[in-house]
Amino acid sequence: MGKAQEVSPLAPARLPDLPPVEGVRLAAAEAGIRYKGRRDVMLALFSEGTTVAGVFTRSRCPSAPVEWCRARLGGGIARALVVNSGNANAFTGMRGRAAVEATARAAAEAAGCRPEEVFLASTGVIGEPLDPTPFERVLKHLAAEAVPDGFADASAAIMTTDTFPKRASATIELDGVAVTINAIAKGAGMIAPDMATMLSFVFTDAPITAPVLQAVLAEAVETTFNCTTVDGDTSTSDTLLAFATGKAAARGLAPMREVTDPRVTRFRNVLTSLLAELAQLVARDGEGATKFITVEVTGAESDASARRIGLSIANSPLVKTAIAGEDANWGRVVMAVGKAGEPADRDRLSIWFGDIRVAADGERDPAYDEAAVSAYMKAREIGIRVDLGLGRGRARVWTCDLTHGYISVNADYRS
């Protein structure tokens, strides 16, 4: 692995301390899978009756842990989660599947559950066999050491080229009962999520059935992680799992069994905000990033069309390098809109950098002021807004600039 990166200049000034979630205990350890001198395995244990939902990469070359989780998601129940960094256990053939099975058995023994109730995720180098021996060695100790306030160590243990842990928390009151939602994530490169982000895990004490949790999660991811990109590459390992222990029921909150339940709507809204916060943290930690970019598209024929246009802009190397160089090259934005393959009318197109309109009605804005725009481009956070003038579709996408730092991180990733 290349040398450790300095903390991203876009990192938040302070990382939140996540409160305990009743029914969840966590621990992390150094298993020596790839890294030296840092934790690289985390274990989460869940109380009986915990429901689970998940969304995964649409890559046609998924990792062995992704296949394992997909096959067991239908059971709707989870008792343990094992996550490692340093090795993705992807493109590892039958050896990868055997490693997953061995890890699940070891975790089940440590947690006192069935292997089918264990969920797994791995991140790191693709194509290198993963030895399950380190898991077998540390999982019993982790189960004994797991504590309710172990979120900080867990969020650090799943990092690869990340320069800071990503975690967020929210509390919502439902029928007078306080419900906690905690979430952690990792991701810095190979980020163009398609159903999830590289790795993200949600923990809540809400009493919510697995089918309802699945519906809520699938909807929330569309406007959050699926609207985030660093480099346009979708990982083989993208995994987003949500675990609901149901412990708030003991405090008087009736189970949420229907998507039409008004409480589910409120829960989904808070979860969506939480995932959006994490998605932005992923973009802020993009490999080599110096600028955080928000792309807003309005006036498209549909929301889906707006998102595809927004991602076309956010994934454009020419747009991203121009922003890295603090050059308000709106012509590259025009290019990215045009290549998206979505309905667009050149003569209705308007573009803003921040609050400064730089193009309108198919040409440069008559009031264009190069000095004002150049001054704006020196900021750490850049906003690009595009209005198509065709309809009511809108979307928001988060990304970062593309710098020499990205090349440096990835040129020696395996060395």
Buried (B, 14 or more C-beta within 10 A) or exposed (E): BEEEBEEBEBBEEEBEEBEBBBBBBBBBBBBBBBBEEBBBBBBBBBBEBBBBBBBBBEBEEBBBBBBBBBEBBEEBBBBBBBBBBBBBBBBBEEBBBBBBBBBBBBBBBBBEBBBBBBBBBBBBBBBBBBBBBBBBBBBBEBBEBBEEEBBBBBBBBBBBBBBBBBBBBBEBEBEEBEBBBBBBBBBBBBBBBBBBBBBBBBBBBBBBBBBBBBBBBBBBBBBBBBBBBBBBEBBBBBBBBBBBBBBBBEBEBEBBEEBEBEBBEBBBEBBBBBBBBBBBBBBBBBBBBBBBBBBBBBBBBBBEBBBBBBBBBBBBEBBBBBBBEBEBBBBBBBBBBBEBEBBBEEEBBBBBBBEBBBBBEEEBBEEBEEEBBEBBBEEEEBBBBBBBBBBEBBBBBBBBBBBEBBEBBBEEBEE
